Amino acid sequence: MALLSNELEFTRPQMLTLSAGLLQLAFGWFDVFGLDPNYHIIQLGIGALGVACAWRHDLARMYGVLLLLAFGMLAFSLNDVTTESFLEVRTALIGLVITLAKPGKAGRT
């Protein structure tokens, strides 16, 4: 049972990054919000990056900062309220939560 070993202990930012990455992959794969097909490609890429970054604590934090900066700048540059703008604000807030989450008692940086 590899999951019971100490090598695969995930910190909170890593679990949040993995969850956000998997949700982005799911939203990119399935047309949940009726978005532009190009936006699905962005969601798939962000989701795959999240799953890849979830395996190390420092990469998970960097993923959160990347989401916060990239999608936060996109959200502030929009002039109208659309579904895409809502998803950009949501993704920026997810990045903020990942960045500010405490690792927990067993977490090591």
Salt bridges, closest charged atoms under 4 A:
ASP31 OD1 - HIS40 NE2 3.23
ASP58 OD2 - ARG56 NH2 2.99
